[in-house]
Amino acid sequence: MADFFEDDVNEQEDEDIITLHNEQTDKDEEFYHLATLDVDKKWYIVMKPVEPLEDIGEDEVLIYEIATEKSGESYFKPIESEEELQKVFDEFIKELESQCDCGCEDCHHDGCDCEDCHHDDKDE
């Protein structure tokens, strides 16, 4: 499962880093913002720690629902349902698998025709 967390994740720009405050340790922790997903008309965020954390494995991610308070402010809401969590994780994996590994900036679809593209689903 760890194969989709290649070293290039560490090369993401600073704007893809989210800082969260851990109330248990009273410390700020940084996370790579891997994806924002719309699943069943709810928004979710998928993150991976920048530095290894004791309670999160190297091949694990954090997933939160992006909820909105009555005041209009957004916050990350923990997902309590295993079924909902699995559904969002499956959607995240599906999104990762649809990404092209050629490195061109336009490869977020199956129709990429750049010369470095390595789509396995093309029959020639």
N, C-alpha and C positions, 0 to 999 in steps of 0.2 A: 503494500500500500504506500510505502514511502516514495515510490518512484515519481510521483507528481510534485514532489518538493525538491526540485533540483537546485543546485547552487545559484542559478540565476535569480532566484527569489531574493537573495541577499543583495542583489544589485539594483533593486527597485529604488526609485527616487524617494526623497524624504516625504513628499506629500502623500505617499502611500503608507505612511506609518501613523498609527493611532496610539495615543497614550491613554491608558486606563489606570485608575487608582485602585489598588488592591486593598480593600478595607481590612482584610485579615492580617496582612503584613505591614500595612500603613506605608506602602511604597508605590511609586508609579512604575508601570511596566509598559513596554512598547511592543506593538503588534503590527505585522504587515497586513494591510488590507488586501485580501486576495480576491474577494468578489462581493458584489451586492446583487442579490437575487430576488426576483418577484415570483413567489410560489403561492398559489391559491389566494391571490389578491392581498398578500401580506409581503412586506419587505424584510429581508434578512441580510445580515452581514457575516462574512466568513473571514476569520483572521488566524494568523499563525504568529507565535512569539518571535521577536527579533532575537532575543537571547534565550537559551534553554531555561525552562522553568521546571521546578521539582514536580509539580502535579500535572504537567502537560507533556506527553511523549513527543519525540521528534517527528513522528508521523501522524500527529493529531492536530486538529484545528479547533478553534472556538467558533461557535455559531450562536448568534443572538437574533431575536426578532427586533426590528427597528420599530418601536412603538412611539406614539405621540401623546403627550399629556394634553389636558384640556386647554392649557395656555398656549399650545402649539409647539412647544419644545419637544424635540426627539430625544429618546433615550434607548439604551440597549436593554431589552427585557429577556431574561433567561427563558429558555424553552423547557417546559416541564414534561411534555409528552414525548416519550420515546418514539412513537409513531411519527409525530410531526418532525422531530429532529432527524430521523432517518430519511424522511421524504425530502427535506431540505438538503441533507448531505448527498443523497442520490442525485438530486438536481445539480449540485455543485460538481460532482464527478462527471455527470453527463456534459456539463458545460466545459470542463477541462478536456474531456475526450474529443470535443468538437473543435478544439483549438488546434491549429496547424503548428507543427514544430519547426518550420523553415526559418522563422525569425523575421519574416517581412511584416511590416506594420498593418497590412490589410488582411491578415489571415484569421479572421474570426468567422469564417464561413466555409462551407465545403467546396465552393467554386473557385478557390484560389488557383491561379494559373502561373504563379511565379516559378522560375526555373529551379529553385531549391526546394519546392514543395514535395513532401513525402506522404501524400495521402494514400493509404492502403486500400481505400474503397473504390479506386478507379480500376476498371477492367480494360486492359489493352490487348 
